[in-house]
Amino acid sequence: MDDPKGAAVQPELRDIEGVVKWFDPRKGFGFLVGPQGDDVFVHYSVIEGDGFKVLKDGAYVTFDAAMSGGRWKATRCARSERVPEITVVVKKPETSRAGKNP
C-alpha cells in the first residue's frame, strides 16, 4: 500500500487478543501468538503497567503491532483479565484381565 505522498504504509494491528508463546525475563523479550497463529515479537519496553515488566507463558494479552522488516513487532502490550481455559482429562484406570474368566 502507498499513501498519497508515495511512502509505503506498513500494516498495523490494533487491540488484538493473543497469548504469550514465551517470554524470557532475563533477556527482556519473547513472542506472542496472534489470532491467525503468527508470531509477534514483544520487548519489555512496550509492556504496560508498573513494576517489573514480564509476561507469563500462556497468559492472555491485548496488543498493538506493526510490520517491521517483514515480521510483526508489538508496539503496545497489556495483560488481559481473561482467564485461560483449562481442559481436564480424566483417564480411567486400566484393569488387568489376567487370571479372570470371561
C-alpha positions, -999 to 999 in steps of 0.1 A, spaced: 0 0 0 11 35 -6 -1 68 9 -8 98 -12 28 111 -8 42 78 -22 56 64 10 49 28 18 23 23 46 32 -5 69 4 -28 81 -7 -23 117 -29 -42 141 -48 -26 169 -64 -42 201 -56 -77 191 -61 -106 216 -32 -131 218 -13 -155 240 22 -153 253 42 -181 235 72 -175 257 90 -146 274 125 -146 288 127 -120 317 165 -121 317 167 -111 280 136 -89 282 118 -102 252 97 -130 238 69 -138 214 31 -136 214 8 -157 192 -18 -137 173 -53 -148 164 -40 -161 130 -11 -181 146 15 -155 136 45 -150 159 47 -114 172 80 -102 188 74 -84 221 100 -63 241 96 -55 278 96 -17 269 62 -20 253 45 -38 282 20 -16 301 19 -15 338 41 -7 368 69 -27 383 89 -54 367 76 -59 331 74 -96 324 48 -118 308 39 -153 319 39 -181 292 4 -189 282 -11 -157 296 -36 -137 275 -27 -103 264 -41 -74 243 -16 -58 219 -10 -35 190 16 -45 164 33 -32 133 51 -50 105 89 -43 107 114 -60 84 88 -85 72 79 -96 108 53 -85 133 65 -65 163 43 -55 193 41 -17 198 19 -20 229 12 -50 251 -12 -52 281 -20 -81 303 -56 -94 299 -81 -102 326 -92 -132 306 -85 -165 323 -70 -193 303 -94 -222 296 -82 -254 313 -90 -288 299 -91 -316 324 -85 -351 311 -96 -379 333 -83 -414 325 -100 -445 338 -75 -469 355 -67 -498 334 -78 -531 349 -59 -563 345 -78 -591 330 -51 -617 338 -65 -646 358 -101 -637 352 -126 -659 333 -149 -642 308 
